[in-house]
Amino acid sequence: MTETVLGVIGGSGVYDIDGLEDANWVTQESPWGAPSDAILTGRLAGVKMAFLPRHGRGHTHSPTTVPYRANIDALKRLGVTDVISVSACGSFREEMAPGDFVIVDQFIDRTFAREKSFFGSGCVAHVSVAHPTCPRLGEACLTAGKAAGITMHDGGTYLAMEGPQFSTLAESKMYREVWGADVIGMTNMPEAKLAREAELCYASVAMITDYDSWHPDHGEVDVTQIIATLMGNADKARNLVAGLPDLLGTERDPCPHGCDRALEFAVLTQPDNRDAQLVAKLDAVAGRVL
């Protein structure tokens, strides 16, 4: 068994975690650049925790400029074993209403301006993201959310768009009616892929703020309404996180779904042909297998 270290990546409106003991903002360096912000560390109900505001305090990073590789690498260097992502999303489903939360279990990645892997020329690796989130961790988030009185939906497909603009009406209808997506956001990709490469269990909690632009009774996305819903969702997110330590415990067994062994057979470049500089940058992410 290993010690549980819970990492929380907070999306829009979620810039801290209530109730942390021995709370301390630490600056964690990474060979992949600077993370979005300092990382708030401490213990919550006895469980070690590291909280990272995805956009930075004050919301200084756009979805495209979030340093996703540095964020995941920094959390890994702090010993994080399990990552909970909370992020604001639009909904394509009438029953998934603003204020509800969705436990995402699939993604459609439409981002195009971001670095999506720690690996590359000189050290090639291919991990499976057929099931990109950890069912064990998602179940814990579902249980904690219900206990906090949040309307939760178990399972959903997240359409990751580049942004920063919201969807056109035609796009919104296509994502909903043709592609079958359930929610839309701008930040969970490549975050989920990078977490898998770093052998971290990853769960995505979509906090619904609006109905995107497809809904005939709601019209186009209204940022002022989104912000109002966002503030309420942030409080709900903190309540959900507060319930996780009791569910996850201070110690954990190996992930039953293999998230923490994702690189077992993924690295294809032979040792003699690996780029030494790239391998050095991978010391935290892939040190177990390299």
Backbone as JSON, one array per atom type, in Angstrom:
{
  "sequence": "MTETVLGVIGGSGVYDIDGLEDANWVTQESPWGAPSDAILTGRLAGVKMAFLPRHGRGHTHSPTTVPYRANIDALKRLGVTDVISVSACGSFREEMAPGDFVIVDQFIDRTFAREKSFFGSGCVAHVSVAHPTCPRLGEACLTAGKAAGITMHDGGTYLAMEGPQFSTLAESKMYREVWGADVIGMTNMPEAKLAREAELCYASVAMITDYDSWHPDHGEVDVTQIIATLMGNADKARNLVAGLPDLLGTERDPCPHGCDRALEFAVLTQPDNRDAQLVAKLDAVAGRVL",
  "N": [[0.84, -1.2, 0.0], [0.36, 2.32, -0.57], [0.8, 5.77, 0.39], [-2.02, 7.86, 0.26], [-2.21, 10.69, -1.74], [-3.94, 13.36, -2.5], [-4.64, 15.18, -5.34], [-6.03, 18.19, -6.42], [-7.33, 19.85, -9.12], [-8.39, 22.95, -9.67], [-10.99, 24.51, -11.41], [-12.51, 27.25, -13.21], [-13.41, 29.72, -10.94], [-12.88, 28.19, -8.71], [-10.6, 28.53, -6.46], [-9.34, 27.84, -4.14], [-9.19, 25.62, -1.26], [-11.31, 24.8, 1.36], [-10.7, 24.28, 4.87], [-8.19, 23.04, 5.03], [-5.53, 21.69, 6.87], [-2.42, 22.82, 8.21], [-1.91, 24.42, 6.0], [-0.2, 25.56, 3.11], [1.17, 27.54, 0.64], [3.11, 26.46, -1.96], [5.94, 26.73, -4.13], [6.46, 24.9, -6.9], [8.92, 23.71, -8.92], [9.31, 22.77, -12.39], [10.55, 20.84, -15.12], [9.13, 21.3, -17.35], [8.34, 23.85, -17.53], [6.8, 26.68, -15.83], [4.23, 25.93, -13.47], [0.64, 26.66, -13.42], [0.28, 28.21, -11.15], [1.36, 28.8, -7.75], [1.17, 25.97, -5.49], [-1.26, 24.83, -3.3], [-0.73, 23.19, -0.38], [-1.38, 20.67, 2.14], [-3.25, 19.05, 4.76], [-6.31, 17.32, 4.65], [-8.76, 16.27, 6.65], [-6.93, 14.37, 7.55], [-5.8, 13.34, 5.22], [-3.26, 13.77, 2.85], [-3.03, 16.6, 0.71], [-2.95, 18.39, -2.38], [-3.55, 21.38, -3.93], [-4.22, 22.92, -6.99], [-4.81, 25.84, -8.72], [-6.17, 25.94, -11.82], [-6.3, 27.98, -13.78], [-4.77, 29.84, -12.55], [-4.61, 31.98, -9.69], [-6.85, 34.64, -9.75], [-7.4, 34.22, -12.35], [-5.6, 34.09, -14.76], [-4.67, 32.59, -16.89], [-5.62, 31.56, -20.13], [-7.76, 28.97, -21.57], [-6.17, 27.81, -23.6], [-3.55, 28.6, -22.98], [-2.97, 27.5, -20.52], [-0.54, 25.84, -18.65], [-0.37, 22.79, -19.13], [1.3, 20.47, -19.1], [3.32, 21.18, -17.27], [1.74, 21.51, -15.0], [0.7, 18.9, -14.42], [3.1, 17.49, -14.13], [4.23, 18.86, -11.95], [2.43, 18.23, -9.88], [2.83, 15.48, -9.76], [5.49, 15.45, -8.88], [5.13, 16.34, -6.33], [4.2, 14.13, -5.1], [1.6, 13.34, -5.58], [-1.07, 11.04, -5.96], [-3.64, 10.68, -6.87], [-5.83, 12.44, -8.93], [-8.24, 14.94, -8.95], [-10.21, 16.6, -11.15], [-11.91, 19.6, -11.42], [-14.21, 21.47, -13.25], [-15.73, 24.15, -15.08], [-18.53, 23.75, -17.2], [-20.54, 23.61, -20.21], [-23.85, 22.38, -20.96], [-25.3, 19.78, -22.94], [-27.6, 18.45, -22.54], [-30.95, 18.36, -21.54], [-31.69, 17.34, -19.04], [-29.36, 17.6, -17.62], [-28.76, 20.04, -15.84], [-28.0, 23.58, -15.32], [-25.98, 24.06, -12.48], [-25.98, 21.4, -11.76], [-23.79, 18.53, -11.38], [-21.54, 16.54, -13.31], [-20.11, 13.34, -13.59], [-17.58, 12.77, -15.54], [-16.82, 10.39, -18.06], [-15.88, 9.93, -20.59], [-14.2, 11.41, -23.44], [-14.19, 13.74, -26.17], [-11.79, 14.99, -28.1], [-11.19, 18.07, -29.28], [-9.27, 19.99, -29.29], [-6.46, 21.9, -30.53], [-4.19, 23.45, -30.32], [-2.25, 22.88, -28.43], [0.33, 21.32, -26.46], [0.34, 17.88, -26.23], [1.51, 15.68, -25.07], [3.98, 14.19, -22.93], [5.96, 12.81, -24.09], [7.98, 12.16, -27.07], [10.01, 12.81, -29.97], [12.88, 10.93, -29.63], [12.14, 9.71, -27.34], [9.69, 7.71, -27.44], [6.32, 7.01, -26.68], [3.27, 5.25, -26.18], [0.25, 5.46, -24.7], [-2.76, 3.94, -23.51], [-5.89, 5.48, -23.81], [-8.45, 4.63, -23.9], [-10.32, 4.3, -21.93], [-10.49, 6.99, -20.3], [-10.68, 8.04, -17.73], [-10.56, 7.34, -14.16], [-12.44, 4.79, -12.86], [-12.72, 4.07, -10.13], [-12.0, 6.39, -8.74], [-13.82, 8.18, -9.83], [-16.21, 7.13, -8.86], [-15.93, 7.64, -6.14], [-16.06, 10.45, -6.18], [-18.67, 10.76, -7.1], [-20.17, 9.65, -4.99], [-19.39, 11.36, -2.88], [-20.36, 13.78, -3.83], [-23.15, 13.37, -3.93], [-23.63, 12.99, -1.2], [-23.15, 15.55, -0.36], [-25.35, 16.83, -1.18], [-25.59, 17.55, -3.82], [-26.89, 17.59, -7.13], [-26.16, 14.92, -8.99], [-24.75, 13.39, -11.92], [-24.05, 10.33, -13.27], [-21.62, 9.54, -15.32], [-20.73, 10.66, -18.57], [-20.05, 12.26, -21.7], [-17.48, 14.4, -22.54], [-16.97, 17.13, -24.53], [-14.12, 18.55, -25.63], [-13.18, 21.68, -26.48], [-11.2, 24.12, -28.28], [-11.47, 26.9, -27.77], [-10.82, 30.45, -27.08], [-13.41, 31.31, -27.47], [-16.98, 30.71, -27.26], [-19.19, 28.09, -28.5], [-20.48, 28.11, -31.9], [-23.93, 28.2, -32.97], [-24.43, 26.2, -34.86], [-22.27, 24.45, -34.42], [-22.78, 23.71, -31.77], [-25.19, 22.32, -32.03], [-24.34, 20.2, -33.65], [-22.42, 18.89, -32.01], [-24.1, 17.99, -30.01], [-26.33, 16.61, -31.26], [-25.33, 15.02, -33.35], [-22.77, 14.03, -32.68], [-23.18, 13.21, -30.09], [-22.26, 14.2, -27.62], [-22.24, 15.12, -24.13], [-21.51, 17.19, -22.35], [-19.71, 20.31, -22.59], [-16.5, 21.74, -22.65], [-13.36, 23.48, -22.05], [-10.92, 22.67, -21.0], [-10.17, 20.07, -20.07], [-8.72, 18.52, -21.76], [-5.42, 18.71, -22.93], [-5.24, 17.58, -20.4], [-6.28, 15.21, -19.14], [-5.12, 13.21, -20.7], [-2.41, 13.63, -20.22], [-2.28, 13.14, -17.49], [-2.74, 10.4, -17.51], [-0.41, 9.54, -18.86], [1.37, 10.19, -16.89], [0.87, 8.29, -15.04], [-1.18, 8.68, -13.17], [-4.14, 8.38, -11.31], [-7.2, 9.68, -12.48], [-9.97, 11.77, -12.26], [-12.83, 13.4, -13.55], [-14.85, 16.11, -12.85], [-17.55, 17.69, -14.0], [-18.84, 20.85, -13.76], [-21.84, 22.19, -14.25], [-22.72, 25.12, -15.96], [-24.33, 26.31, -17.84], [-26.48, 26.01, -20.79], [-25.05, 25.88, -23.17], [-25.32, 26.86, -26.61], [-27.38, 25.59, -27.93], [-29.91, 25.33, -26.83], [-33.29, 26.1, -27.2], [-34.73, 27.8, -25.51], [-32.93, 29.23, -24.09], [-31.02, 30.53, -25.57], [-28.01, 32.17, -26.74], [-24.81, 31.66, -25.06], [-24.56, 33.31, -22.01], [-22.35, 35.26, -20.4], [-22.54, 36.61, -17.95], [-24.57, 35.25, -16.6], [-23.35, 32.77, -16.45], [-21.22, 33.29, -14.69], [-22.6, 33.86, -12.33], [-23.78, 31.36, -11.76], [-21.44, 29.94, -11.56], [-20.24, 30.77, -9.15], [-21.88, 29.62, -7.19], [-21.5, 26.95, -7.87], [-18.82, 26.64, -7.21], [-18.77, 26.63, -4.41], [-20.19, 24.25, -4.02], [-18.39, 22.47, -5.14], [-16.24, 22.6, -3.35], [-17.48, 21.45, -1.14], [-17.92, 18.88, -2.09], [-15.25, 17.97, -2.41], [-14.49, 18.01, 0.25], [-15.65, 15.72, 1.24], [-14.17, 13.62, 0.25], [-11.76, 12.61, 1.55], [-12.59, 10.76, 3.6], [-13.66, 8.76, 2.06], [-11.6, 7.89, 0.39], [-9.43, 7.36, 2.06], [-6.33, 7.17, 4.0], [-4.4, 5.52, 3.0], [-3.66, 3.63, 0.05], [-4.38, 0.95, -2.21], [-2.81, -0.57, -5.12], [-4.07, 0.79, -8.19], [-7.08, -0.65, -9.25], [-7.74, -0.55, -11.89], [-5.5, -0.09, -13.31], [-4.42, 2.45, -13.78], [-2.18, 3.54, -12.52], [-0.17, 2.12, -13.64], [0.16, 2.66, -16.27], [2.23, 3.07, -18.06], [3.53, 0.72, -18.37], [4.04, -0.98, -20.62], [4.4, 0.88, -22.54], [6.48, 2.51, -23.52], [8.37, 2.74, -26.37], [10.84, 3.34, -27.55], [14.09, 2.15, -27.64], [16.47, 1.72, -24.94], [19.18, 2.48, -25.65], [18.76, 4.26, -27.66], [17.46, 6.45, -26.72], [16.77, 9.9, -26.12], [18.82, 11.72, -24.11], [18.38, 14.19, -22.83], [15.6, 14.53, -22.97], [14.77, 12.28, -21.54], [15.74, 12.97, -19.03], [13.99, 15.04, -18.38], [11.74, 13.6, -17.99], [11.86, 12.42, -15.52], [10.18, 12.5, -13.23], [7.59, 11.97, -14.22], [7.86, 9.55, -15.68], [9.76, 8.05, -14.41], [9.54, 5.61, -13.1], [9.52, 3.6, -15.05], [11.6, 4.26, -16.7]],
  "CA": [[0.0, 0.0, 0.0], [1.07, 3.59, -0.59], [0.04, 6.86, 1.0], [-2.88, 8.64, -0.63], [-1.99, 12.13, -1.85], [-5.01, 13.79, -3.39], [-4.44, 16.42, -6.07], [-7.25, 18.8, -6.94], [-7.12, 20.93, -10.07], [-9.6, 23.76, -9.6], [-11.3, 25.27, -12.61], [-13.0, 28.62, -13.06], [-14.13, 30.03, -9.71], [-12.41, 27.37, -7.59], [-9.23, 28.99, -6.3], [-8.77, 27.36, -2.89], [-9.92, 24.53, -0.61], [-11.57, 25.1, 2.76], [-10.45, 23.27, 5.9], [-6.87, 22.41, 4.98], [-4.64, 21.87, 8.0], [-1.03, 23.07, 7.82], [-1.96, 24.91, 4.63], [0.98, 26.3, 2.71], [1.36, 27.68, -0.8], [4.49, 26.13, -2.3], [6.32, 26.88, -5.54], [7.05, 23.65, -7.38], [9.53, 23.84, -10.23], [9.12, 21.66, -13.32], [11.32, 21.01, -16.35], [8.18, 21.6, -18.42], [7.94, 25.24, -17.38], [6.16, 27.02, -14.57], [2.81, 25.59, -13.38], [-0.29, 27.78, -13.47], [0.37, 29.01, -9.93], [1.84, 28.02, -6.61], [0.27, 24.86, -5.17], [-1.66, 24.85, -1.9], [-0.59, 21.86, 0.2], [-1.82, 20.52, 3.52], [-3.99, 17.82, 5.02], [-7.74, 17.46, 4.8], [-9.24, 15.09, 7.37], [-5.85, 13.39, 7.66], [-5.27, 12.94, 3.92], [-2.45, 14.78, 2.19], [-3.7, 17.18, -0.44], [-2.3, 19.46, -3.13], [-4.55, 22.07, -4.74], [-3.65, 23.78, -8.02], [-5.79, 26.58, -9.52], [-5.79, 25.68, -13.22], [-6.12, 29.24, -14.5], [-4.05, 30.76, -11.69], [-5.45, 32.87, -8.89], [-7.12, 35.83, -10.54], [-7.74, 33.74, -13.7], [-4.65, 34.72, -15.67], [-4.39, 31.72, -18.04], [-6.72, 31.12, -20.97], [-7.72, 27.51, -21.74], [-5.08, 27.42, -24.48], [-2.23, 28.89, -22.41], [-2.72, 26.75, -19.29], [0.64, 24.96, -18.82], [-0.88, 21.49, -18.71], [2.39, 19.53, -18.79], [3.96, 21.6, -16.03], [0.8, 21.27, -13.9], [0.67, 17.47, -14.07], [4.43, 17.13, -13.65], [4.41, 19.43, -10.61], [1.65, 17.42, -8.93], [3.53, 14.2, -9.62], [6.68, 15.68, -8.07], [4.69, 16.51, -4.94], [3.77, 12.84, -4.59], [0.17, 13.11, -5.8], [-1.43, 9.73, -6.51], [-4.99, 10.73, -7.42], [-6.14, 13.8, -9.35], [-9.63, 15.3, -9.2], [-10.35, 17.82, -11.94], [-13.24, 20.24, -11.41], [-14.18, 22.49, -14.3], [-17.01, 24.66, -15.55], [-18.9, 23.19, -18.5], [-21.89, 23.77, -20.73], [-24.59, 21.11, -21.06], [-26.07, 19.46, -24.14], [-28.73, 17.61, -22.14], [-31.95, 19.06, -20.74], [-31.68, 16.84, -17.67], [-28.12, 18.03, -16.98], [-29.12, 21.46, -15.75], [-27.05, 24.44, -14.61], [-25.92, 23.75, -11.06], [-25.73, 19.97, -11.62], [-22.43, 18.06, -11.65], [-21.46, 15.31, -14.1], [-18.86, 12.57, -13.51], [-17.22, 12.51, -16.94], [-16.07, 9.14, -18.26], [-15.34, 9.89, -21.95], [-13.86, 12.7, -24.03], [-13.93, 13.98, -27.58], [-10.77, 16.03, -28.04], [-11.17, 18.96, -30.45], [-8.24, 21.0, -29.12], [-5.46, 21.79, -31.59], [-3.08, 24.39, -30.15], [-1.65, 22.54, -27.15], [1.21, 20.15, -26.39], [-0.54, 16.85, -25.68], [2.23, 14.52, -24.55], [5.31, 14.38, -22.37], [6.88, 12.03, -24.9], [8.18, 12.66, -28.41], [11.23, 12.35, -30.65], [13.93, 10.57, -28.69], [11.54, 8.79, -26.36], [8.32, 7.56, -27.93], [5.47, 6.16, -25.86], [1.85, 5.26, -26.54], [-0.59, 4.93, -23.63], [-4.18, 3.78, -23.85], [-6.89, 6.34, -23.16], [-9.78, 4.14, -24.26], [-11.12, 4.67, -20.75], [-9.55, 8.02, -19.88], [-10.82, 8.42, -16.32], [-10.47, 6.22, -13.23], [-13.76, 4.49, -12.29], [-12.68, 4.08, -8.66], [-11.97, 7.78, -8.29], [-15.1, 8.77, -10.22], [-17.23, 6.65, -7.93], [-15.76, 8.39, -4.9], [-16.59, 11.79, -6.42], [-20.13, 10.64, -7.2], [-20.67, 9.43, -3.63], [-19.17, 12.58, -2.1], [-21.26, 14.81, -4.33], [-24.51, 13.06, -3.46], [-23.66, 13.24, 0.24], [-23.14, 16.99, -0.18], [-26.62, 17.36, -1.64], [-25.47, 18.03, -5.2], [-27.5, 16.74, -8.15], [-25.04, 14.31, -9.69], [-25.03, 12.51, -13.05], [-22.98, 9.34, -13.33], [-21.22, 9.25, -16.69], [-21.02, 11.66, -19.59], [-18.97, 12.54, -22.65], [-17.02, 15.8, -22.5], [-16.39, 17.66, -25.76], [-13.1, 19.54, -25.31], [-12.95, 22.6, -27.59], [-10.03, 24.95, -28.06], [-11.8, 28.2, -27.19], [-11.61, 30.82, -25.9], [-14.79, 31.64, -27.8], [-17.94, 29.63, -27.1], [-19.59, 27.44, -29.75], [-21.55, 28.61, -32.75], [-25.15, 27.41, -32.86], [-24.27, 25.0, -35.7], [-21.37, 23.54, -33.71], [-23.47, 23.2, -30.59], [-26.16, 21.3, -32.47], [-23.61, 19.03, -34.14], [-21.85, 18.17, -30.87], [-25.2, 17.39, -29.25], [-27.23, 15.74, -32.0], [-24.62, 14.1, -34.24], [-21.66, 13.4, -31.98], [-23.65, 12.6, -28.85], [-21.6, 14.69, -26.41], [-23.15, 15.52, -23.04], [-21.08, 18.48, -21.82], [-18.65, 20.93, -23.38], [-15.59, 22.56, -21.88], [-12.14, 23.88, -22.76], [-9.68, 22.47, -20.24], [-9.84, 18.71, -19.62], [-7.74, 17.98, -22.7], [-4.85, 17.36, -22.81], [-4.99, 17.28, -18.99], [-6.56, 13.81, -18.83], [-4.12, 12.38, -21.38], [-1.13, 13.8, -19.53], [-2.39, 12.42, -16.21], [-2.56, 8.97, -17.8], [1.01, 9.32, -19.12], [2.09, 10.32, -15.61], [0.4, 7.17, -14.21], [-2.01, 9.21, -12.1], [-5.58, 8.19, -11.42], [-7.77, 10.98, -12.84], [-11.43, 11.85, -12.35], [-13.28, 14.7, -14.03], [-16.16, 16.55, -12.37], [-18.01, 18.82, -14.79], [-19.79, 21.69, -13.03], [-22.6, 22.79, -15.35], [-23.05, 26.53, -15.76], [-25.23, 26.82, -18.89], [-26.9, 25.04, -21.81], [-24.38, 26.2, -24.42], [-26.2, 27.7, -27.45], [-28.36, 24.79, -28.64], [-31.22, 25.29, -26.16], [-34.15, 27.15, -27.8], [-35.27, 28.71, -24.5], [-31.86, 29.9, -23.36], [-30.24, 31.36, -26.47], [-26.55, 32.05, -26.7], [-24.21, 31.65, -23.73], [-24.49, 34.62, -21.36], [-21.25, 35.17, -19.45], [-22.96, 37.08, -16.62], [-25.3, 34.14, -15.98], [-22.37, 31.73, -16.16], [-20.46, 33.68, -13.5], [-23.48, 33.7, -11.18], [-23.87, 29.93, -11.47], [-20.09, 29.53, -11.23], [-19.96, 31.01, -7.74], [-22.58, 28.58, -6.44], [-20.85, 25.67, -8.14], [-17.54, 26.59, -6.49], [-19.07, 26.19, -3.05], [-20.54, 22.83, -4.1], [-17.16, 21.71, -5.41], [-15.49, 22.49, -2.1], [-18.19, 20.49, -0.29], [-17.64, 17.55, -2.65], [-13.87, 17.63, -2.07], [-14.41, 17.77, 1.7], [-16.11, 14.37, 1.54], [-13.33, 12.6, -0.38], [-10.8, 11.9, 2.41], [-13.18, 9.6, 4.28], [-13.93, 7.71, 1.07], [-10.36, 7.39, -0.19], [-8.55, 6.87, 3.12], [-4.97, 7.67, 4.0], [-3.56, 4.59, 2.25], [-4.34, 3.1, -1.14], [-3.83, -0.19, -2.92], [-2.64, -0.27, -6.54], [-5.34, 1.04, -8.87], [-7.6, -1.88, -9.86], [-7.92, -0.34, -13.33], [-4.19, 0.02, -13.93], [-4.0, 3.82, -14.1], [-0.84, 3.78, -11.99], [0.78, 1.27, -14.37], [-0.17, 2.91, -17.67], [3.44, 3.08, -18.9], [4.19, -0.58, -18.22], [4.53, -1.47, -21.91], [4.09, 1.97, -23.47], [7.68, 3.15, -24.08], [8.86, 1.91, -27.48], [12.22, 3.65, -27.89], [15.05, 1.33, -26.91], [17.31, 2.53, -24.06], [20.37, 3.04, -26.3], [18.35, 5.27, -28.64], [16.67, 7.5, -26.08], [17.37, 11.21, -25.98], [19.15, 11.87, -22.68], [17.76, 15.4, -22.29], [14.17, 14.27, -22.79], [14.65, 11.32, -20.44], [15.95, 13.71, -17.78], [12.76, 15.79, -18.09], [10.7, 12.62, -17.67], [12.23, 11.71, -14.3], [9.03, 12.36, -12.33], [6.46, 11.38, -14.93], [8.09, 8.19, -16.15], [10.93, 7.48, -13.77], [9.29, 4.22, -12.69], [9.82, 2.68, -16.12], [12.81, 4.64, -17.42]],
  "C": [[0.88, 1.25, 0.0], [0.18, 4.66, 0.04], [-0.77, 7.59, -0.06], [-2.45, 10.1, -0.57], [-2.94, 12.62, -2.92], [-4.65, 15.13, -4.03], [-5.76, 16.92, -6.61], [-6.85, 19.93, -7.88], [-8.42, 21.71, -10.16], [-9.79, 24.57, -10.86], [-11.82, 26.66, -12.27], [-13.81, 28.77, -11.77], [-13.67, 29.25, -8.5], [-10.92, 27.65, -7.4], [-8.6, 28.57, -4.98], [-9.64, 26.24, -2.34], [-10.07, 24.87, 0.87], [-11.12, 23.95, 3.66], [-9.12, 22.58, 5.87], [-6.08, 22.72, 6.25], [-3.21, 22.02, 7.5], [-0.94, 23.59, 6.38], [-0.76, 25.79, 4.3], [1.05, 26.35, 1.19], [2.84, 27.45, -1.12], [4.72, 26.33, -3.79], [7.06, 25.63, -5.97], [7.61, 23.85, -8.78], [9.29, 22.59, -11.07], [9.97, 21.89, -14.55], [10.45, 21.35, -17.55], [7.68, 23.04, -18.34], [7.29, 25.48, -16.03], [4.71, 26.55, -14.57], [1.94, 26.84, -13.39], [-0.13, 28.73, -12.3], [1.14, 28.2, -8.9], [0.78, 26.98, -6.27], [0.01, 24.88, -3.67], [-1.6, 23.44, -1.34], [-1.07, 21.85, 1.65], [-2.46, 19.16, 3.71], [-5.46, 18.14, 5.22], [-8.27, 16.17, 5.41], [-8.19, 13.98, 7.38], [-5.21, 12.97, 6.37], [-4.46, 14.08, 3.32], [-3.15, 15.28, 0.94], [-2.83, 18.26, -1.06], [-3.32, 20.07, -4.06], [-3.88, 23.03, -5.7], [-4.76, 24.5, -8.77], [-5.38, 26.58, -10.99], [-5.49, 26.97, -13.99], [-5.26, 30.24, -13.73], [-5.03, 31.6, -10.88], [-5.61, 34.19, -9.62], [-7.42, 35.51, -11.99], [-6.88, 34.42, -14.76], [-4.33, 33.88, -16.91], [-5.66, 31.42, -18.81], [-6.68, 29.6, -21.09], [-6.54, 27.04, -22.6], [-3.72, 27.58, -23.81], [-1.99, 28.23, -21.06], [-1.52, 25.81, -19.51], [0.35, 23.54, -18.34], [0.24, 20.52, -18.32], [3.06, 19.9, -17.47], [3.05, 21.32, -14.83], [0.82, 19.81, -13.46], [2.02, 17.03, -13.52], [4.66, 17.64, -12.22], [3.65, 18.63, -9.56], [2.32, 16.07, -8.7], [4.76, 14.35, -8.72], [6.34, 15.89, -6.6], [4.15, 15.22, -4.34], [2.31, 12.53, -4.79], [-0.04, 11.74, -6.45], [-2.75, 9.75, -7.26], [-5.34, 12.18, -7.72], [-7.64, 13.94, -9.59], [-9.64, 16.61, -9.96], [-11.77, 18.34, -11.8], [-13.19, 21.39, -12.39], [-15.59, 22.89, -14.71], [-17.29, 24.14, -16.95], [-20.29, 23.65, -18.91], [-22.54, 22.41, -20.89], [-25.31, 20.99, -22.39], [-27.33, 18.67, -23.82], [-29.67, 18.39, -21.22], [-31.88, 18.65, -19.28], [-30.41, 17.18, -16.91], [-28.16, 19.55, -16.9], [-28.02, 22.28, -15.09], [-27.15, 24.23, -13.1], [-25.7, 22.28, -10.78], [-24.25, 19.68, -11.88], [-22.49, 16.74, -12.42], [-20.1, 14.65, -13.88], [-18.54, 12.11, -14.93], [-16.48, 11.17, -17.04], [-15.53, 8.98, -19.69], [-15.08, 11.31, -22.45], [-13.86, 12.62, -25.55], [-13.0, 15.18, -27.61], [-10.74, 16.82, -29.34], [-10.16, 20.1, -30.27], [-7.15, 20.8, -30.17], [-4.23, 22.65, -31.37], [-2.3, 24.13, -28.87], [-0.7, 21.34, -27.29], [0.47, 19.06, -25.62], [0.18, 15.65, -25.09], [3.55, 14.97, -23.92], [6.37, 13.74, -23.26], [6.99, 12.62, -26.31], [9.44, 12.1, -29.01], [12.33, 12.11, -29.62], [13.44, 9.72, -27.55], [10.05, 8.71, -26.66], [7.55, 6.62, -27.02], [4.02, 6.33, -26.3], [1.06, 4.65, -25.38], [-2.03, 4.81, -24.12], [-5.02, 4.79, -23.08], [-8.3, 5.93, -23.61], [-10.78, 4.45, -23.16], [-10.3, 5.71, -19.99], [-9.66, 8.49, -18.43], [-10.81, 7.16, -15.46], [-11.83, 5.94, -12.61], [-13.79, 4.53, -10.77], [-12.77, 5.5, -8.13], [-13.28, 8.5, -8.65], [-16.22, 8.37, -9.29], [-17.14, 7.38, -6.6], [-16.31, 9.81, -5.04], [-18.11, 11.78, -6.48], [-20.74, 10.51, -5.81], [-20.55, 10.69, -2.79], [-20.11, 13.69, -2.54], [-22.69, 14.6, -3.87], [-24.65, 13.36, -1.98], [-23.7, 14.73, 0.55], [-24.42, 17.65, -0.68], [-26.6, 17.9, -3.06], [-26.21, 17.06, -6.13], [-26.4, 16.22, -9.06], [-25.53, 13.43, -10.84], [-23.82, 11.61, -13.24], [-22.68, 8.97, -14.78], [-21.64, 10.34, -17.66], [-19.81, 11.86, -20.47], [-18.72, 14.03, -22.73], [-16.39, 16.15, -23.84], [-15.41, 18.75, -25.38], [-12.84, 20.38, -26.55], [-11.77, 23.5, -27.27], [-10.37, 26.25, -27.36], [-10.83, 29.26, -27.69], [-13.05, 31.21, -26.2], [-15.69, 30.43, -27.52], [-18.38, 29.13, -28.49], [-20.54, 28.3, -30.57], [-22.78, 27.73, -32.55], [-25.02, 26.11, -33.66], [-23.36, 23.98, -35.02], [-22.07, 22.9, -32.53], [-24.45, 22.1, -30.96], [-25.45, 20.04, -32.96], [-23.05, 18.22, -32.98], [-22.93, 17.4, -30.12], [-25.93, 16.3, -30.04], [-26.5, 14.68, -32.83], [-23.54, 13.33, -33.48], [-22.04, 12.81, -30.63], [-22.91, 13.02, -27.6], [-22.64, 15.14, -25.39], [-22.81, 16.88, -22.46], [-19.96, 19.01, -22.7], [-17.82, 21.84, -22.48], [-14.31, 22.8, -22.66], [-10.85, 23.41, -22.11], [-9.31, 21.03, -19.88], [-8.93, 17.95, -20.59], [-6.7, 19.05, -22.97], [-4.64, 16.9, -21.37], [-5.17, 15.8, -18.67], [-5.53, 12.89, -19.47], [-2.78, 12.44, -20.67], [-1.14, 13.09, -18.18], [-2.2, 10.92, -16.43], [-1.09, 8.67, -18.08], [1.84, 9.39, -17.84], [1.68, 9.25, -14.61], [-0.35, 7.68, -12.97], [-3.47, 8.84, -12.35], [-6.22, 9.57, -11.59], [-9.28, 10.86, -12.92], [-11.82, 13.27, -12.72], [-14.69, 14.98, -13.54], [-16.54, 17.8, -13.14], [-19.08, 19.57, -14.0], [-20.57, 22.51, -14.07], [-23.01, 24.22, -15.02], [-24.13, 27.02, -16.72], [-25.61, 25.69, -19.83], [-26.22, 25.26, -23.16], [-25.37, 27.0, -25.29], [-27.3, 26.91, -28.15], [-29.78, 24.96, -28.11], [-32.12, 26.43, -26.66], [-34.68, 28.17, -26.79], [-34.18, 29.49, -23.76], [-30.96, 30.74, -24.25], [-28.75, 31.15, -26.32], [-26.05, 32.1, -25.25], [-24.08, 33.09, -23.21], [-23.46, 34.55, -20.24], [-21.67, 35.62, -18.05], [-23.74, 35.99, -15.89], [-24.34, 33.01, -15.6], [-21.64, 32.05, -14.86], [-21.32, 33.5, -12.25], [-23.6, 32.24, -10.78], [-22.52, 29.39, -11.0], [-19.8, 29.66, -9.74], [-20.65, 29.96, -6.86], [-21.94, 27.22, -6.64], [-19.53, 25.53, -7.39], [-17.74, 26.13, -5.06], [-19.42, 24.7, -3.03], [-19.29, 21.98, -4.3], [-16.34, 21.53, -4.15], [-16.15, 21.49, -1.15], [-17.95, 19.06, -0.78], [-16.23, 17.1, -2.24], [-13.74, 17.29, -0.58], [-14.83, 16.36, 2.08], [-15.2, 13.27, 1.02], [-12.36, 11.9, 0.57], [-11.36, 10.67, 3.1], [-13.4, 8.44, 3.32], [-12.65, 7.09, 0.54], [-9.41, 6.82, 0.85], [-7.14, 7.39, 2.97], [-4.0, 6.76, 3.25], [-4.35, 4.0, 1.1], [-3.61, 1.88, -1.68], [-3.54, 0.24, -4.36], [-4.0, -0.1, -7.22], [-5.84, -0.24, -9.53], [-7.78, -1.77, -11.37], [-6.61, -0.07, -14.05], [-3.73, 1.42, -14.27], [-2.57, 4.08, -13.67], [0.22, 2.88, -12.61], [0.62, 1.47, -15.88], [1.03, 2.85, -18.6], [4.13, 1.73, -18.94], [4.8, -1.08, -19.53], [4.41, -0.38, -22.98], [5.31, 2.56, -24.17], [8.29, 2.24, -25.14], [10.32, 2.17, -27.82], [13.18, 2.85, -27.02], [16.0, 2.21, -26.1], [18.49, 3.2, -24.75], [20.04, 4.16, -27.27], [17.57, 6.43, -28.03], [17.46, 8.8, -25.96], [17.58, 11.51, -24.49], [18.47, 13.1, -22.08], [16.27, 15.2, -22.04], [13.95, 13.3, -21.62], [14.83, 12.01, -19.1], [14.7, 14.48, -17.39], [11.64, 14.86, -17.63], [10.92, 11.93, -16.33], [11.06, 11.51, -13.35], [7.91, 11.59, -12.99], [6.67, 9.9, -15.21], [9.28, 7.52, -15.53], [10.76, 6.03, -13.39], [9.71, 3.24, -13.77], [11.1, 3.02, -16.87], [14.07, 4.46, -16.58]]
}
